[in-house]
Amino acid sequence: MADLPFTLDQLRILRAIVNEGSFKKAADSLYVTQPAVSLQIQNLEKQLEVHLFDRGGRKAQLTEAGELLLNYCERILTQCQEACRAIEDLNNLKGGSLLVGASQTTGTYLMPKMIGLFREKYPEVSVQLQVHSTRRTGWDVANGQLDLAIIGGELPSDLKELLDIIPYTTDELALVIPTTHNLAKQEKLNQEDLYKLGFISLDSKSTTRKVLDKLLQTSGLDVNRLRIEMELNSLEAIKNAVQSGLGAAFLPVVSIERELSAGTIHKPIVLGLEVKRQLKLITNPSRYCSRAANAFRENILPNFASPNSPIYKP
């Protein structure tokens, strides 16, 4: 067979240029000089007899041939990484790495508990957690950049065909109000009481806000009647605002456990209202499953799963 017209280093450089947006930033990320990066791309283009970048603009823009090569480049480099991890696995969890992902709420509040328990059992395994949108996390699992992930949102139909999607646990959304509010003396509220409150919420354009609004609407609440007095850009900011007496909010129960224990916010029961969503474990059945990933699935995930999940172990 003839020699390949490219090297792995050239593919790594191509991917870095696309990810970083310029030759200079790619060179910085790879700890090489910009002329070295440019020379490698020139040699690659010469060997392939095509132009990979449109050099007319300020930003590095791929040509059609460049887009085609990048698609194969991602798969080739992912396979190489999987080969290296498979060899690392021969050390029987005395090394190696675990790559996990999660959507925002799960990645902020639930996944760190899982990773902490995993690190106690397997301290020599390197763990990386990536927190992104459900869509991006799903593609990272599909492309082999993550071993597994836990998500709360809906995946696009094209991704569902590539992944194993397993019901994992539920994420409950609860009403919380300041302890100084006059309704904080009541343990139970009617839904009509909610329309009298001033609420703090995420930005109305954020994906998380849209998901939360849909959950509330599905649970029987008229979200259009809720009086939103303040919009903030994170759940932590909202939680702090509630503790400061600035308004009420709906927050994931997993995010307020510490505050409820300390008594710094009040969580009344809202009669006739239960707001829950299904969290799901996603994996790619066609990708290599490392021993670290298998250990995480077998020894960590069951501890946090709902009893109705296939993963749950009593």
C-alpha positions in Angstrom: 0.0 0.0 0.0 1.3 3.5 -0.9 2.4 5.8 1.9 -0.3 8.0 3.4 -0.2 11.6 2.2 -0.6 12.9 5.8 0.8 12.4 9.3 -1.0 12.4 12.6 0.8 15.6 13.5 -0.6 17.3 10.4 -4.1 16.2 11.4 -3.7 17.5 14.9 -2.6 20.8 13.5 -5.5 21.0 11.1 -8.0 20.3 14.0 -6.2 22.9 16.2 -6.5 25.6 13.6 -10.2 24.9 13.2 -10.8 24.8 17.0 -8.8 27.9 17.7 -9.9 29.9 14.7 -6.4 31.0 13.5 -2.9 29.7 12.7 -1.4 31.7 15.5 -3.7 30.5 18.2 -3.3 27.0 17.0 0.5 27.3 17.2 0.1 28.7 20.8 -2.1 25.8 21.8 0.3 23.2 20.4 3.4 25.0 21.8 5.0 25.4 18.4 5.8 28.4 16.2 3.3 29.8 13.7 5.8 29.3 10.8 6.0 25.6 11.7 2.2 25.3 11.6 2.0 27.1 8.3 4.7 24.9 6.8 2.9 21.7 7.9 -0.3 22.8 6.3 1.5 23.8 3.1 3.1 20.4 3.0 -0.2 18.7 3.6 -1.9 20.7 0.8 1.0 19.9 -1.5 0.7 16.2 -0.7 -3.1 16.1 -1.2 -3.0 18.5 -4.2 -5.9 20.6 -2.8 -6.3 23.8 -0.9 -7.6 23.2 2.7 -8.1 26.8 3.7 -9.5 29.9 2.1 -6.8 32.4 2.9 -8.9 35.5 1.7 -10.5 36.2 5.1 -9.1 37.2 8.5 -10.3 33.9 10.1 -9.1 30.5 9.0 -11.9 29.2 6.8 -12.0 25.6 5.5 -12.6 24.9 1.8 -14.9 22.0 0.8 -11.8 19.7 0.7 -10.8 21.0 4.1 -14.2 20.2 5.6 -14.1 16.7 4.1 -10.6 16.0 5.6 -11.6 17.5 9.0 -14.5 15.0 9.2 -12.1 12.1 8.7 -9.5 13.8 10.9 -11.8 13.8 13.9 -12.5 10.1 13.5 -8.9 9.1 12.9 -7.6 11.0 16.0 -10.5 9.7 18.2 -9.5 6.1 17.1 -5.9 6.8 18.0 -6.9 8.2 21.4 -9.1 5.1 22.0 -6.1 2.8 21.1 -3.9 4.6 23.6 -6.6 4.3 26.3 -7.1 0.6 25.6 -3.3 0.1 26.1 -3.4 2.1 29.3 -6.2 -0.2 30.5 -3.7 -3.0 30.7 -2.5 -1.4 34.0 -5.8 -2.6 35.5 -7.1 0.8 36.8 -3.7 1.8 38.2 -3.7 4.7 35.7 -5.8 5.6 32.7 -8.5 8.2 32.4 -12.2 8.7 32.7 -14.0 11.3 30.5 -17.5 12.2 31.6 -20.0 14.9 30.6 -23.2 16.4 31.9 -25.7 19.2 31.1 -25.6 22.3 33.3 -27.5 21.4 36.5 -26.3 17.8 36.7 -22.7 18.8 36.0 -22.8 21.4 38.7 -24.5 19.6 41.5 -24.8 15.8 41.0 -21.7 14.8 39.0 -19.1 16.2 41.4 -20.5 13.8 44.1 -20.1 10.9 41.8 -16.6 11.8 40.8 -15.7 12.3 44.5 -16.9 8.7 45.3 -15.0 7.4 42.2 -11.8 9.1 43.2 -12.0 7.5 46.7 -12.1 4.0 45.0 -9.7 4.7 42.1 -7.4 7.5 43.1 -4.9 6.8 40.4 -7.4 7.3 37.5 -7.5 10.8 36.0 -11.0 12.2 35.7 -12.2 15.0 33.4 -15.7 16.5 33.6 -17.1 18.6 30.8 -20.3 20.6 31.4 -22.1 21.8 28.2 -25.5 21.9 26.6 -27.4 18.6 26.1 -26.9 18.8 22.4 -23.1 19.4 22.6 -22.7 16.7 25.3 -24.6 14.2 23.2 -22.3 14.8 20.2 -19.2 14.5 22.3 -20.4 11.1 23.5 -21.2 10.1 19.9 -17.8 11.3 18.6 -15.9 9.4 21.4 -14.7 12.5 23.2 -16.6 11.4 26.3 -17.0 7.9 27.8 -20.5 8.7 29.1 -22.7 11.5 30.2 -25.8 12.4 32.2 -28.2 14.8 30.5 -31.6 16.3 31.3 -32.7 17.8 28.0 -34.0 16.2 24.8 -31.5 14.9 22.2 -31.9 15.5 18.4 -33.4 12.5 16.6 -30.1 12.0 14.6 -28.2 11.6 17.9 -30.7 9.1 19.4 -29.9 6.7 16.6 -26.2 6.7 17.6 -26.5 6.4 21.4 -27.7 4.1 24.1 -30.1 6.2 26.2 -31.0 4.8 29.6 -33.4 6.3 32.2 -31.3 7.2 35.2 -32.9 9.3 37.9 -35.3 12.3 38.3 -34.5 15.9 38.7 -37.2 17.7 40.9 -37.9 21.4 40.6 -39.0 23.0 43.8 -40.5 26.4 44.8 -38.2 28.3 47.2 -39.0 31.6 49.0 -37.0 33.8 51.3 -37.3 33.0 55.0 -38.4 36.6 55.6 -41.4 36.4 53.4 -44.8 36.2 55.1 -45.6 32.9 53.2 -42.5 31.3 54.7 -44.6 30.5 57.8 -46.8 28.2 55.8 -45.7 24.6 54.9 -48.3 24.3 52.2 -49.4 26.7 49.4 -52.1 26.7 46.7 -51.1 27.3 43.1 -53.0 30.6 43.2 -50.6 31.8 45.9 -47.7 31.6 43.4 -49.3 34.2 41.2 -48.9 36.7 44.0 -45.2 36.2 44.4 -42.4 38.1 42.7 -40.1 35.6 40.9 -36.4 35.5 40.0 -35.6 33.5 36.9 -33.0 32.8 34.3 -32.8 34.8 31.1 -35.9 34.1 29.0 -33.8 33.4 26.0 -31.7 30.7 27.7 -32.2 27.1 26.8 -32.4 26.1 30.5 -35.2 28.7 31.1 -37.2 27.4 28.2 -36.9 23.8 29.5 -37.9 24.9 33.0 -40.9 26.9 31.7 -42.0 23.9 29.7 -41.8 21.6 32.8 -43.8 24.0 34.8 -46.4 24.4 32.1 -46.7 20.6 31.7 -47.2 20.3 35.5 -50.3 22.5 35.3 -48.9 26.0 36.1 -49.7 29.0 34.0 -46.2 30.4 33.6 -47.5 33.5 31.8 -49.2 34.5 35.1 -46.0 34.3 37.1 -44.6 37.8 37.9 -40.9 37.7 36.9 -39.2 40.7 38.6 -35.6 39.8 38.0 -33.6 37.7 35.5 -30.1 36.4 36.4 -27.7 34.3 34.4 -27.1 31.3 36.7 -28.8 29.1 39.2 -26.3 30.0 41.9 -27.0 33.7 41.4 -30.8 33.0 41.7 -30.3 31.0 44.8 -28.2 33.8 46.5 -30.9 36.3 45.5 -33.6 34.2 47.2 -31.5 34.0 50.3 -31.1 37.8 50.2 -34.9 38.2 50.2 -35.2 39.5 46.6 -37.9 37.0 45.5 -39.1 33.5 45.0 -37.8 31.0 42.4 -38.1 27.5 41.1 -34.8 25.6 41.6 -33.6 22.0 41.2 -33.8 20.3 44.6 -30.3 18.9 44.1 -29.0 22.5 44.0 -30.5 23.6 47.3 -29.7 20.7 49.7 -27.2 22.7 51.7 -29.4 25.8 52.0 -32.4 23.7 53.1 -30.3 22.0 55.8 -29.0 25.4 57.0 -32.5 26.9 57.0 -31.5 29.9 54.8 -34.4 29.4 52.4 -37.9 27.9 52.7 -39.3 25.2 50.5 -43.1 24.9 50.9 -45.2 22.2 49.3 -47.4 23.5 46.5 -50.6 21.5 46.5 -51.3 19.8 43.2 -47.9 20.7 41.7 -45.1 18.2 41.1 -42.3 19.3 38.7 -39.9 16.5 37.7 -37.9 15.6 34.7 -36.0 12.5 33.7 -32.3 12.4 33.7 -30.7 10.0 31.3 -27.4 8.2 31.0 -26.0 8.2 27.4 -23.2 6.1 26.0 -22.0 5.1 22.5 -22.3 1.3 22.1 -19.9 1.4 19.1 -17.1 3.0 21.0 -14.5 1.4 23.2 -15.5 1.2 26.9 -12.5 1.6 29.1 -12.1 -0.2 32.4 -12.4 3.1 34.2 -15.7 3.9 32.4 -17.0 0.4 33.2 -16.0 0.8 36.9 -17.8 4.1 37.0 -20.9 2.5 35.5 -20.8 -0.6 37.7 -19.7 0.9 41.1 -20.7 4.6 41.1 -23.8 5.2 39.0 -26.1 2.7 40.9 -25.6 4.7 44.1 -27.4 7.7 42.6 -30.0 6.0 40.4 -33.7 5.9 40.9 -35.2 2.6 41.9 -37.0 2.3 38.5 -33.8 2.7 36.6 -32.2 -0.4 35.0 -28.9 0.7 36.6 -30.3 0.7 40.1 -28.9 -1.9 42.5 -30.6 -2.2 46.0 
